[in-house]
Amino acid sequence: MTVPVKILSVLAGLTLAGSIQARIWTNDRGATVAAVLVAVRDAEVDLKLQDGRVVAVPKNVFSGADQEYILEWVKSGGTLPDTDVGAENPAAQGSSGSRYVPLEPNWDAPWPDRAAAPGFLLVKTVQETDELSVYETDHFMIESPGKLAEPERMALARRFETVLSALAAVPMNLTVARRPSRKYLVRVCFKEEDFDKVPGLRNGSLKFSPTSFTVLLLRDKKGKPLKLDAVDPRFAVTHWVAQSMDLEHWLVDGFSAYMAFLPMEKEAMVFRKLPGRLASMLPRAVRTGREPLPALADMLARDSVHSASGHDRPLKGNAARYWADLLWTVYWSHLEGDGKAERLRRYLKAWDAEDGNKAHAILLDGKSPEEVQKEMAAAWKKLGVKLQFAPPSSPAASGETAAEK
């Protein structure tokens, strides 16, 4: 028999016996309780408390992370461990010494048409003063040198959480990223001079480093907040997540540019008709083959020093490399094979197992880089794009790449 409760805050202060592995549940007011999930119904869940009582709690009071956990618990048939996934998990140790949090794989998920913004978004105020304010979402801690108006903090939270939702929806297992077990940190600057002093790679009004993101939120002369239109975390978050998986440079940059390239409909990222959209937006010099793209052998040999420089202005700087990264990523994701990105998934599985040589072998499929280039060019030709490739930077580059693979 269950005991009904109206809101989770009624449960605050109750804990479970140490012999039971409990999950920390959070309601829409920030109250928490340790409990074990024992049943899920249409509108309620049953939680088992320390004294043995089983209480019925409305599902709609829980945080977004708890909502996702409930769905996964149901899918697992009630076998999912009751741990605080995504918050304070103990970090696992990878064979290469990198620390990461293993999450549920999604290799077999279908390629999405859309990846919507989180339907339920909890933004908890941890501290709010004129000197330092701290806000918390399911996956991010937001620190600000002053108070953020509610529209600001909600917009920031929704934009960052939306990017993670989109990455989790893509069947490339990007949720199994080598990342810290703590939540991602977003710092806010109100002045450009403060923003310029922050270390990290810049992309528009964002900077990102191995430990945090920094957002520039400008104020007018009266101290009122300006619009957030310039803050788009898609490239920065994707670049950081992909880089943390130790993937090759071309794919990190390409997939980051790919995510930033996606159109948005009511804060939902749209994956439909990406090849045709890209074909129509390519610079004429690239689309007609007048400007050659870097050789695939050189791209695969690119070092692992990542840089976001110029990606907010792709037509300046090394534009050919930018478009090559994006064209290859869209090719492997939508045009190669039957459009299900099966070879790219196998390639990333090999990287996930820390087997770079096997990954290269999967990508080239026994062919030379030049042969794979011809396959890619033939696929894009059907969309009216005539691609040309530069020769490898050294005569041995192509042969060495093929031999390694």
C-alpha positions in Angstrom: 0.0 0.0 0.0 1.3 3.4 -0.9 1.1 6.7 0.9 0.2 9.6 -1.4 2.1 12.8 -1.1 1.5 16.1 -3.0 5.0 17.4 -3.4 8.5 16.0 -3.0 9.4 18.7 -0.5 7.3 16.8 2.0 10.0 14.1 1.8 12.9 16.4 2.5 15.1 15.3 5.4 14.2 11.6 5.1 17.0 9.3 4.1 17.4 5.6 3.5 19.3 3.1 5.4 23.0 2.8 4.4 22.5 -0.8 3.2 20.2 0.4 0.4 21.7 2.1 -2.7 19.5 5.2 -3.1 19.1 7.9 -5.7 18.9 11.6 -4.8 15.6 12.9 -6.2 14.9 16.6 -6.7 11.6 18.5 -7.1 10.7 21.6 -8.9 11.5 23.7 -5.8 15.0 22.2 -5.3 14.1 20.0 -2.4 15.9 16.6 -2.4 15.3 13.2 -0.9 17.2 9.9 -1.0 14.9 7.1 -2.1 14.6 3.9 -4.2 12.3 3.8 -7.1 10.0 0.7 -6.9 7.1 1.3 -9.3 6.0 3.7 -12.1 2.4 4.4 -13.1 0.8 6.8 -15.5 1.0 9.9 -13.3 2.9 8.8 -10.2 5.9 6.9 -9.0 6.4 4.9 -5.8 9.5 5.7 -3.8 10.7 3.5 -0.8 11.9 5.5 2.2 14.1 4.7 5.2 11.3 3.6 7.5 10.0 1.1 4.9 7.1 3.2 3.7 6.4 3.4 0.0 5.1 6.8 -1.0 3.3 7.8 -4.2 4.8 11.0 -5.7 3.4 12.8 -8.8 5.9 12.4 -11.7 5.5 16.0 -12.9 7.3 17.4 -9.8 10.7 15.9 -10.6 13.7 17.5 -12.3 14.5 16.8 -15.9 17.3 14.3 -15.0 14.8 12.4 -12.7 12.3 12.3 -15.5 14.8 10.8 -17.9 15.9 8.3 -15.2 12.2 7.2 -14.7 11.9 6.6 -18.5 15.2 4.6 -18.5 14.1 2.6 -15.4 10.9 1.6 -17.2 12.8 0.6 -20.4 15.2 -1.6 -18.3 12.3 -3.4 -16.6 13.2 -2.0 -13.2 16.8 -3.1 -13.3 18.5 0.3 -13.7 20.8 1.0 -10.7 19.4 3.7 -8.3 22.3 6.1 -8.6 22.4 9.8 -9.2 23.4 9.5 -12.8 24.9 12.7 -14.3 25.5 14.5 -11.0 27.8 12.9 -8.5 28.7 9.5 -10.0 32.0 8.1 -9.1 34.2 8.4 -12.2 35.4 5.3 -13.9 38.9 4.7 -15.1 39.5 4.1 -18.8 42.3 1.9 -20.0 44.2 4.9 -21.3 44.0 6.6 -17.8 41.3 9.1 -18.9 38.4 9.5 -16.4 34.9 9.4 -17.7 31.3 8.7 -16.7 29.9 5.7 -18.6 26.3 6.4 -19.7 23.8 4.3 -21.6 25.0 3.6 -25.2 22.8 4.7 -28.1 24.6 3.1 -31.1 21.4 1.5 -32.4 19.1 4.5 -32.1 17.6 5.7 -35.4 18.9 8.9 -36.9 16.6 11.6 -35.6 14.6 14.0 -37.7 14.4 16.5 -34.8 16.0 16.8 -31.4 13.7 18.9 -29.2 14.6 21.1 -26.2 14.0 19.5 -22.8 10.3 19.5 -22.0 10.9 20.0 -18.3 13.5 22.4 -17.2 14.4 23.0 -13.6 16.7 26.0 -12.8 17.5 26.0 -9.1 18.9 29.1 -7.4 21.7 28.0 -5.2 22.9 31.5 -4.2 21.9 34.9 -5.4 23.8 38.1 -4.4 25.1 41.2 -6.2 28.6 39.8 -5.9 28.0 36.1 -6.9 25.0 34.2 -8.0 24.9 30.5 -8.7 22.2 28.6 -10.5 22.0 24.9 -11.2 20.3 22.8 -13.9 20.4 19.1 -14.5 23.8 19.1 -16.2 25.2 22.6 -15.6 26.3 25.0 -12.8 25.9 28.7 -13.9 28.1 31.2 -12.0 27.5 34.9 -12.5 29.2 38.0 -10.9 25.7 39.3 -10.1 22.1 38.4 -10.3 20.6 37.1 -13.6 17.1 38.1 -14.5 14.8 35.1 -14.8 14.6 35.3 -18.6 18.4 35.3 -18.8 19.0 32.3 -16.6 16.2 30.3 -18.2 17.5 31.1 -21.7 21.0 30.1 -20.8 19.8 26.9 -19.1 17.6 26.0 -22.0 20.2 26.6 -24.7 22.9 24.5 -23.0 20.6 21.7 -21.9 19.1 21.6 -25.5 22.6 21.0 -27.0 23.2 18.0 -24.6 19.7 16.7 -25.5 20.5 16.9 -29.2 23.9 15.2 -28.7 22.2 12.4 -26.7 19.7 11.9 -29.5 22.3 11.5 -32.3 23.2 7.8 -32.7 27.0 8.4 -32.4 27.1 7.6 -28.7 28.3 11.1 -27.9 26.7 10.7 -24.4 29.6 8.3 -23.6 32.0 11.2 -23.5 35.1 11.3 -21.4 34.0 14.1 -19.1 34.3 15.0 -15.4 31.8 13.4 -13.0 30.8 16.8 -11.8 28.4 19.0 -13.6 29.5 21.2 -16.5 30.4 24.8 -15.4 29.2 27.9 -17.2 30.7 31.2 -16.1 29.1 34.6 -17.0 30.9 37.9 -17.8 29.1 41.2 -18.0 32.0 43.1 -19.6 34.0 42.5 -22.8 37.3 43.3 -21.0 36.6 40.6 -18.4 35.6 38.2 -21.1 38.8 38.8 -23.1 40.9 38.0 -20.0 39.3 34.5 -19.7 41.5 31.7 -21.1 40.0 29.4 -23.6 39.0 29.1 -27.3 36.5 31.7 -28.5 33.4 31.1 -30.6 31.2 34.2 -30.8 30.1 35.2 -27.3 31.4 32.0 -25.8 34.7 30.7 -24.7 35.5 27.1 -23.6 38.4 25.5 -21.9 38.9 21.9 -20.6 37.1 22.9 -17.4 34.3 25.4 -18.2 32.4 27.5 -20.6 32.3 31.3 -20.3 29.4 33.4 -21.7 29.5 37.1 -22.4 26.2 38.8 -21.4 26.4 42.5 -22.2 24.6 45.2 -20.2 23.5 48.6 -21.4 24.6 51.9 -19.7 21.8 51.5 -17.1 22.9 48.0 -16.3 19.9 46.4 -18.0 20.6 43.1 -19.8 20.7 43.1 -23.6 19.4 40.3 -25.8 20.9 36.8 -25.7 20.7 36.3 -29.5 24.5 36.1 -29.9 24.8 33.3 -27.4 24.7 30.0 -29.2 26.5 27.1 -27.4 26.0 24.5 -30.1 29.5 24.6 -31.5 31.3 25.0 -28.1 29.4 22.2 -26.3 29.7 19.8 -29.2 33.4 20.6 -29.7 34.1 20.0 -26.0 32.1 16.8 -25.8 33.7 15.3 -29.0 37.2 16.5 -28.0 36.8 14.8 -24.7 36.3 11.5 -26.5 39.8 11.8 -28.1 38.4 11.7 -31.6 40.4 12.8 -34.6 40.6 16.5 -35.2 38.7 16.5 -38.5 35.7 14.8 -36.9 35.7 17.0 -33.8 35.7 20.2 -35.9 33.4 18.7 -38.5 30.8 17.5 -36.1 30.9 20.7 -34.1 30.4 22.7 -37.3 27.6 20.3 -38.3 25.7 20.8 -35.0 26.1 24.6 -35.3 24.9 24.3 -39.0 21.6 22.6 -38.0 18.4 24.8 -38.5 16.3 25.5 -35.4 12.5 25.3 -35.1 11.2 26.4 -31.7 14.5 25.5 -30.1 14.4 22.1 -31.6 17.4 21.1 -33.8 16.3 19.8 -37.2 18.3 17.1 -39.0 16.1 16.7 -42.0 17.4 17.5 -45.6 20.9 18.5 -44.3 22.9 17.5 -47.5 20.7 19.6 -49.8 20.8 22.5 -47.4 24.5 22.4 -47.2 24.9 22.0 -51.0 22.9 25.2 -51.6 24.9 27.2 -49.0 28.4 26.2 -50.1 30.7 29.0 -51.4 30.7 29.0 -55.2 34.4 28.3 -55.3 34.0 25.1 -53.3 30.7 24.0 -55.0 32.2 24.3 -58.5 35.6 22.7 -57.6 37.7 25.9 -58.2 38.9 25.7 -54.6 40.3 22.3 -53.8 39.6 20.7 -50.4 42.4 19.2 -48.3 43.3 15.6 -49.1 41.7 13.0 -46.9 45.1 11.5 -46.1 46.1 14.9 -44.6 42.9 15.3 -42.7 43.2 11.9 -41.1 46.8 12.7 -40.2 45.9 16.0 -38.5 47.2 16.4 -35.0 45.0 16.4 -31.9 45.5 20.1 -31.0 42.0 21.4 -31.3 41.1 25.0 -32.1 37.8 26.8 -32.6 39.5 29.7 -34.3 37.4 31.0 -37.2 34.5 28.6 -36.8 32.1 31.5 -36.0 33.3 33.1 -39.3 33.8 30.1 -41.7 34.4 32.2 -44.8 37.5 33.7 -43.3 40.8 32.1 -42.5 41.2 28.5 -43.6 37.8 28.2 -45.2 38.6 25.1 -47.3 39.5 23.1 -44.2 36.3 24.2 -42.5 34.1 23.2 -45.4 36.0 19.9 -45.9 35.3 19.0 -42.2 31.7 19.8 -42.6 31.3 18.1 -46.0 32.9 14.9 -44.8 30.8 14.8 -41.6 27.6 15.2 -43.6 28.8 12.6 -46.1 29.5 10.0 -43.4 26.3 10.8 -41.6 23.7 11.1 -44.4 25.2 10.1 -47.9 27.5 7.2 -47.3 25.8 3.8 -47.6 22.0 3.9 -47.0 22.1 7.1 -45.0 22.1 5.3 -41.6 25.7 6.2 -40.8 26.5 2.6 -40.1 30.2 2.8 -41.1 30.6 6.0 -39.0 29.1 4.3 -36.0 31.4 1.3 -36.4 34.3 3.8 -36.7 33.3 5.6 -33.5 32.8 2.2 -31.7 36.4 1.4 -32.4 37.5 4.8 -31.1 35.4 4.2 -28.0 37.3 1.0 -27.5 40.5 3.0 -28.0 41.6 1.2 -31.1 42.6 4.0 -33.5 44.1 1.6 -36.2 40.9 -0.4 -36.4 38.9 2.8 -36.6 41.0 3.9 -39.6 40.6 0.5 -41.3 36.8 0.7 -40.9 36.6 4.2 -42.3 38.7 3.4 -45.4 37.2 -0.1 -45.9 40.3 -1.5 -47.6 40.5 1.4 -50.0 43.0 4.2 -50.5 42.2 7.7 -49.3 42.0 8.8 -53.0 39.4 6.0 -53.7 37.3 7.1 -50.8 37.5 10.7 -52.0 36.1 9.7 -55.3 33.2 8.0 -53.6 32.5 11.1 -51.6 32.7 13.3 -54.7 30.3 11.0 -56.6 27.7 11.3 -53.7 27.9 15.1 -53.6 27.8 15.3 -57.5 24.2 14.0 -57.3 23.4 17.2 -55.4 25.0 19.5 -57.9 28.4 19.8 -56.1 31.6 19.3 -58.0 34.4 18.6 -55.4 38.1 18.7 -56.1 40.8 17.6 -53.7 44.4 18.8 -53.3 47.2 16.2 -53.5 48.5 14.9 -50.2 51.0 17.3 -48.6 53.8 14.6 -49.1 54.0 11.8 -51.5 54.3 9.3 -48.7 51.2 10.6 -46.7 48.6 8.7 -48.7 50.6 5.4 -48.8 51.3 5.6 -45.0 47.7 6.3 -44.2 46.5 3.4 -46.3 49.2 1.0 -44.8 48.2 1.9 -41.3 44.6 1.2 -42.0 
